[in-house]
Every structure is written in structure tokens, then in C-alpha cells.
Amino acid sequence: MNPRDDIKAIFSRAVERVDPYIMITRNMTIEGDTLVIHYNGTDLREDLNRYDRIVVLGIGKASSKMGRAIEDILGRRITAGSVITKYGHGEKLGIIQVMEAAHPIPDENSLKGAGELYRLAREADEKTLIINLVSGGGSALFSLPAEGITLKDIQDMTRVLLDCGADIKEINCIRKHISRVKGGHFARVSYPARMINIILSDVIGDRLDTIASGITVADDTTFGQAQAIIDKYRIQSSLPASITSLIQAGLNGAIPDTPKHGDPVFANVENILLGNNLAACRAARDYGAALGYNAFFLTSSLSGEAKDIARFFAAIAKDVDRNTSDLARPALIVAGGETTVTIRGSGKGGRNQEMVLAFLIDLLDSYDDFANIWFLSGGTDGNDGPTDAAGAFVSYDMKDKIAQLGLNPSVFLESNDSYHFFEKTGGLLMTGPTNTNVCDVQLLMIV
């Protein structure tokens, strides 16, 4: 048993479980001229002879790899295709065009790529089958704002929302109401084509109206809720005037709200969820148990401020280490979800690195000997926030290194500079882009 190697191997197994290529090729087959998709214990069977054209579209960090799976299944049956993914997450495909754009702040390519997908969807008719591949990161990558809103407005709005501490549901509520494609609008653009959406969830609870801002799903949120979020975080004056004016116009009834349940634009739409954080967490638990750990899956719904969640994990670690917990050593606690960070400093980092740093500080401040404790938190997409790290991990041997370098971890935490702290201490979790995305995974190990 080697905790340092084991904790990284367990995280890798969690990511492998939600590899989009494997999931699609295992669950989608061709039987004669029929496309068969296995999900939720049932089969969706689609007669391909009904269609003159098959168009493949996609958005998100996993869209390129998902596209490769679709090409391997459908081959020359595909008439046209285009997907948008994050820089560094693309791969060359044979038929489907791959465009790369910025995340989490959209750039010119986000608008260009969105425009191309919009064009292909708008040209579709009742004899067109659209296979749409949706994964995490799609909200930023698929940016086509309403008339009068510029790219800079979207960029400024995104920065404000990311920095204020709003969670993903709140951020997406506002995104939906200033977009031509989010919040069900893309289904409206594609109507009357048949649309099958293959979805990889990166949101807690797997709500289809939240994943990638619910581009093909009826939207329950309103302009009123969007305004309430702005008021909650007191960001009215920080947002571009074009954004706040459009939301006010919606409140006044001058423009229609997002498509709701019962709208005929959803009549030909099928939404299929193939992968999520729960699957990744269960894979981590099972592999940990196979390695000999008393593995316990805690939750796939972690949310809240990363620093607060860190203290929760530290409390569990101390109880297990003191043998005052029902979980016997060697123990592995697995959890997942997506936390937030309220930015107050000018440093570099992400929610996973911040959580691990806060966890370490708690132990350094309150627990003299944590030689038996290991903790890892990482993003399944391989990118934690605006960094090239997936997250970070800590162990007791980091204590000596901190002393040797004369570092004060609290100073790094206060400036939201977790990346540079772990860069100095060797705690960065570097996986590179994984081409999947199902939120984050936390692994707590007490040996």
C-alpha cells in the first residue's frame, strides 16, 4: 500500500470511468439502418432511413472526443458536423470540424464557433437528424449573445459572475436570459429537425436545464430570477449596461422569456444523460476498495465555499485518525461536486487547489501529527479554474518543505494564490486535458 501513488491512481480511475469515447461506443450501436442508444435501462431506436441528412454538433470540453466516437459509429452517414471545445482539448476528426475557444471567459472563437453551429441548426429541416454532443464548459464556449450585447460585454459579465461567488446555477440563469442559444433557445433554432442530445453532466444534481445552460431543455428560470441574482450579489453597477438593460426589458415584458415546458419546439428533442459525477465517484470508491482501503462514498453533491468544505474534510480526517470515527483505517472517503471561490486576492488558483490549501492550513493549525492523512481534490477535466493543474494534493511531508522554504500558507490563501503555493511545494495535480468533464472529485485517505 503506497498512499502517494494510490491516491493519484484512484483519481485517474475516476476520470477513466467517464471517458466520453468509451461511454458512447459502449452505449451506441448501428443495427442495419437503425441507430440504437442504450441508456437508463432502455433503448432508443432511430430509423436512419427517415433522414436525408445527419448533422453532428457539439459544445464543451468533451465534445471533440465525443465527436470521434460518433464518427467511428456513423462514419460516412454523417453529412456535416461542427463542435466547439476548449483550447488544448481538440483532436483532428475526419468529417466533423473542430473549433477551439476560450474557457471560462469567451473569446472571438466562442462567437465564431457558436455562429457556425447556429447556421447548421437553422438550416436543418424535418428530414434532418441532429446529434448534439453536450458537455461541461459549453456555457462559456457556446456564446451567441442577444442583439446589442458585444463580446466584451459577455467577457465582463462572466468575470463579474465568477468573482462574486455565484454558483453555476445562478451564473447560468443570467447567461440564459442574454443569449440566442441558451435556455432552450437552441432547440427553437433547430426545430423542426429531430434532435438527439448526448449529455455529459458537470453540474450537481444533473439538472439538464443547467448543464451547458440547458440549450435544448425547457427553462424554468425567469428574467425576474436573473434580476434577483444580480441584486443578491449587489453587482448591478458592475455589469455592462447592455446586460442589465436587456434583463430589465424582459422584466417589463418587452421581450419574451426563455422557452418553457409545453413549447412545441421540444416535441422532436430527446435528451440522454450518459455520464456524471456519481459514476466517477463510484469508480474511485470501487478501485480504492480493490486496493485494500475501507472505501466510503460520501456524496456527489458537494457545494459551497471551497474553504468551508475543506474544514469539513479536515474534521473527518482528524476523527478517523484518532479512531473516534466508525470508519476504520486504512480509510478512503470519496466525494464529488463543485464548490465556489469568492475572489478577494490577485493570485492564481482554482477551487480545488484552494480547498486543498485550506485543508492543509486547518491541519497545520490544529493537528500536530497528520502523517497518516492524505487529501486530493481535482477537476475531472484536468483544468482547475484558469490554471494548467487539475487540482492539488497534500501529505505530511509537505510540512517540512513549507518550513524549509519559509512559506506562510495563510498568506497564499488570503490572496487566492494556491497555485503558486503548490508549485513551490510540489503539490500540484497535473493530468493535462482529459477531454471529459463531470465536476470535481475529492479523495481523503487516512492510513
N, C-alpha and C positions, 0 to 999 in steps of 0.2 A: 504494500500500500504506500503510494507516494502522493501525498496531498497536493503538492505543487503541480505535478503532471496530471493528476486525476481531475482536479477542478477545471482545468483547461480542456481536457478530453471530454468531460461531461458537457461543457458548454458547446463544444464542437458537435457532439451528438445531437444536442437540442436543435442546432441550426440545420444539420443534415436532415432531420426529420421533416422539416418544412421546406426542403428544396423544391422549388416550383416545377422544375423539369420532371423530377421523379413523381411528384403528386399528379401532374397532368397525364403523363404517359401511363401511369398505373390505373387511372380512372376514366380515361377517354380512349375509345377504340372505334374502328370502322368495321362494320359488318355489312359487306356488299356495298350498297349505296346508302346505308344508314349510319349516322353518327350516333354513338351510344356514350352517354356520360353517366358514370356511377357516382351517386352521392346520397348521403343520408339514408342509406338502405334501400334506395330505389334507383330506377334507370330513367333517364331522359333519352328518348329515341327521336331523332330528327331525320326525316327523309330528305336527302340532299337533292333528289331529283326535282323537288319543288322549286329550286332556286336556279336562276340564271347566273348569279354572281355570289361568291363567298368573299367577304371582306374581313380582314383581321385588324383590329385596332387594339391599342393598349396604352395604359399610363401607369407609372410607378417604378419603383426601384427593381422590381422583379419582372417587369414587362418584357424585357429582351429575352430573358431565359424562358419565360412562358411562351414567347413567340417562337422560340426554337422548337419547343415541344409541339406546338400546333403545326409548324411546318413539317416536322417528322411524321405527324399523324395524317395530315391532309395533303401534303405535297402540292402537286400541280392543280389540285382542285381550287386552291386559293387564287382569286382573281387579282386582288390588291391588298396591301396592308401597310400600316404605319404605327409605330409605337414610340412613346417618349419615355426616356429613363434618365436617371441622374448621371452626371459626368462620371466616367470610370466604371459604370455599371452596364455598358452596352457591349454587344458582341455582334459580329457580322452575320447576317442572315441571308438566305438565298432569295427570298421573294419579298419579305416584309422589310420596309425601310425602318432603320433605327435612328432616332434622333436623340441627342443628349442635351440636357438643360440643367439649370442650376437648382439646388435644393439646400436649405429651405426658403431662400429668397429667390423668387423667379427672376429670369433674365430674358433677353430678346429671344433666345431659342425656345423658351417656355411659350411665348406668344406665337412664334412661328410654327412650332410643333402642334400647338392647340388649333391653330388655324387650318393646318393640313388635316387633322382628324375631323374637324368641324366640316370641312369640304367633303371628305369622303362619306361622312354620315349623312350630310344633307343630300347628296346625290343618290343615296340608297332608296329603293322602292320596295313594293310588296314582294318582288321576286328576288330580293337580296337577303342573304343571311349574314348578319354581322356577328362575329365572335369577338367580344370585347374583353380584354385582359386587364384586371384592376388589382393594384397592389399599393402598399403603403408608399407615401411620398407623392401620390397622384395629385393631391390638392395643390401643392406648390408647382409641380411640373406641368399640370394641365391648366394653364392660366389664360383665360379669354374673358377679360372684363367687359362689363356693360358699356354702352356708348358713353363717352365723356370721361371715362376713367383711363388714365395713362399707366404705362408700365411703372413709372416712378411712383405713382400713387399706390399701386399694388405693393411695390417693394417697401415703401414707407409704412404702409398699413401692416404688412407682415412683421416687420421689425418691432413695431409698437405692440402687436398682439403677443409675439414671442417673449418680449421683455417684461410684460406686465404681470405674468403669472397665470394667464388664462389657460384653461385646459383645452384639449384638442376639440372637444365637442363645442365649446364656446367659440374657439377660433373658426371652426368650420361653419358655424351658424352665420357668422358675419361674411365669410367667404361666399357662401351660397347666395347671399342676397345682393351681391355686387358682381355676379358672374352670368355669362351667357350659356354656361355648360354645367355648372354645379347645381346641386339641389334638385335633381330630376330633369333639368333643362336639356341634358344630352339625349335623354330618351325622347324628348319632344323633337329635337333636331332630327333624330334617326327615324321617327315614325313616318311611314307605316312599315318599315323593314322589320323582319324578325331579328331580335337581338338576344343573344345568349351571353351573359356576363359571367366569366370565371373569376372568382374573387379570392384574394388572399388578405386576411384581416390583420390590420395593425392597430386596432382600437379595442379598448376594454369593453367586454360585453358583445363584441362582434356585431354591433348595430350597422346594418347595411346602409342606413341613411347618414352614417358618419364616416365610413371608410371612403377615403378619397373624396370627401364631401358629397357622397351619395349622388353621383352623376346620373344614375339610371333608376333611382328609387324615389318614391313619393316622399315629400318632405313635410314633416310636422312642424318645423320651426317657422317663425313669422318675422316680419320686419320689427314688430314690437319686441320680440325676444332679442333680436340683434341690438336694438337700441338699449335694452335693459343691461346687456353685457357691457356695452360702452359706458353706461352710467355706473355699473358696478365697479369697474376698474378706473373710473374717472379719466378716461382717455379721449374724451370728445375733442378737446383742443389740440391733442397730439396727432389726430388722424387727419389725412388730407380732406379738404373741403368737399371735393367731388364725392368722397365716400359718405360723409355724413349727410350731404345734400340728397344723395340717392336714397339713403335709408329713410330720410325724412319724407321724401316723395312717396315712398312705399307706405309709410305710416298714414299719409294723407289720402291714400287710395289713388294717387295719380298714375301708378304703375302696378301691374298685377304681382301677386306674391308667387312663390315657387309652386310648381305643380303638386297637387295634393292627391290623396287616395281617391280612387274612382275616376281619375282623369283618363280618358281613352288612350292617351299616349303610352300608357303602361300595359295595354292589352297584349302586345306581342313581345313583352320583355320577360326573360327568365333570369333570375339572379341565383347563382350557385356558389356557395361558400365551400372552398376546398381545403383551406389551411388556416390555422390560427395559433395564438399564443398557448392555448391549452395543450395542443398537440406537442408543441416544443417542450413545454414543462414536463409533460408526462414521459416524454422520451428521456429527458435528463434524469428524472426520478428512477426510471427503469434501468438506465445504464449505471447510475450510481449504486443501485441495489445489486446489480450484477458484479460490480467491483468490490462488494462486501460492506457497503455502508448501510446503516439503518436509514433508509431514504423516506422522506416525508414531503409530500406535495402540499404546500400551504394555500396558495391562491394564484389565479391568473388575472386578478383584478386590482392589483396594487395601483394606487393613485395618490396624489397629494404632493407636498413639497419633498424633494429628494432628501433634504437634511433631516426631516422628521421621520421619514421611513427608515433612514439609516439608524436612528436611535432605537427604533423598534427592533431591527435586526440585532443590534448590539445587546439589547436586553435579553433576547432569546439566546444569543451566543454565551453570555455570562451564566445564564441559568443552566444550560446544558453542560458547560464546562465545570460548574460547581456541583454537578449531579443533583440539582434541585428541580430538574425537569423530568417529565415522563419519557422523554426521548433519550435512549442510551447511546453512548459513544461506541464506535465511530458514527457520527450522525451527519446526515446531509439534509438540509432544508432547501427545498426548491420553491421559487415563487416567480411570478411574472406580472407584467402590466406596463404602465407608462407613467412616470412621475413628471413633475414640472420643477423648474428652477426660476425663481424671481431674481432677475439680474440686478445686482447693485454695484458690481465692480466692473473693471475693464479688462479682466483676464480672459483666458481661453480655457474652454472646457465643455462638458456636456453633462446631462442629468445623471448618467451612470457614474462618471468619474467623480462628480460632486457627491453622490451618495456614498461611494466607497471612501472618499476622503473624510466625510463627516463620520462614518462608521469608525475609521481609524482614530480620529480625534477623540471620540467617545471612549474607546478602549484606553488610549494613552492617558486620558484624564481620570479614569475611574477604575482601571483594572491593571494591576502591576504586571502580571504574568499571563499573556494570552498566546503562549507558544503553541497551543493546540488549536487555535482558531484561524480559519481562512475564510475570506469573503471575496466574491466576484460579482460584478454587475456589468452586463454588456448588452448592447443593441444587436439584435439578430441580423440587422442589415450590414453590420461591420463599420458603421459610422455613428459615433456618439456626438450629437449636435454638429457644430461646424468644424469637427476635427477629423483626423485620419485614424483615430483609435476607435475600437468598438466599445471600449469602456476601460475598466481598471480592476485590479485585484490587490489584496493586501495580505500579509502574513507577519508573524512576529519578527522575522529577521529584518524587516524594514525599519524597526525601532533603532537599531544600531546605525544604520545608514543615515537616518534623519539626524542623529546626534553628530555623526562624523561630518556631515555637510552643514551643520549649524542651521537647519531649517526650522521654521515655525509653521506647522501645518495650518494653524488657525488663520494666519495672515493670508495664506493662499486661498482658504475657503472664503474669507471675507471679501476677497477681490474676484471671486468666481474664477480662480486660476488653477483649477485642479489638474489640467493637462500638464502644465509646466512642473507642478509638484511631482506627478508620477513619471514624467520624463526624466527628472533628476534621480528619482529613487528606484526606477526600473519596474514600476507597477502598471505601465500601460498595457492594455489588452489589444494587440494588433492582429487583426484577422484579414484585413483588406476587404473590399466589397464582396458580399456573399451572394448578391443577386436574389435575396429573399428579404422579407420584412414582416415580422409578426410581433412588434413591440420588443420589450426587453426581458431578459432572464436574470434572476438573482440566484446565486448559489452560496449557501452558508454551510461551512464544513467545520465540525468540531471532532478531533480525533483523539 
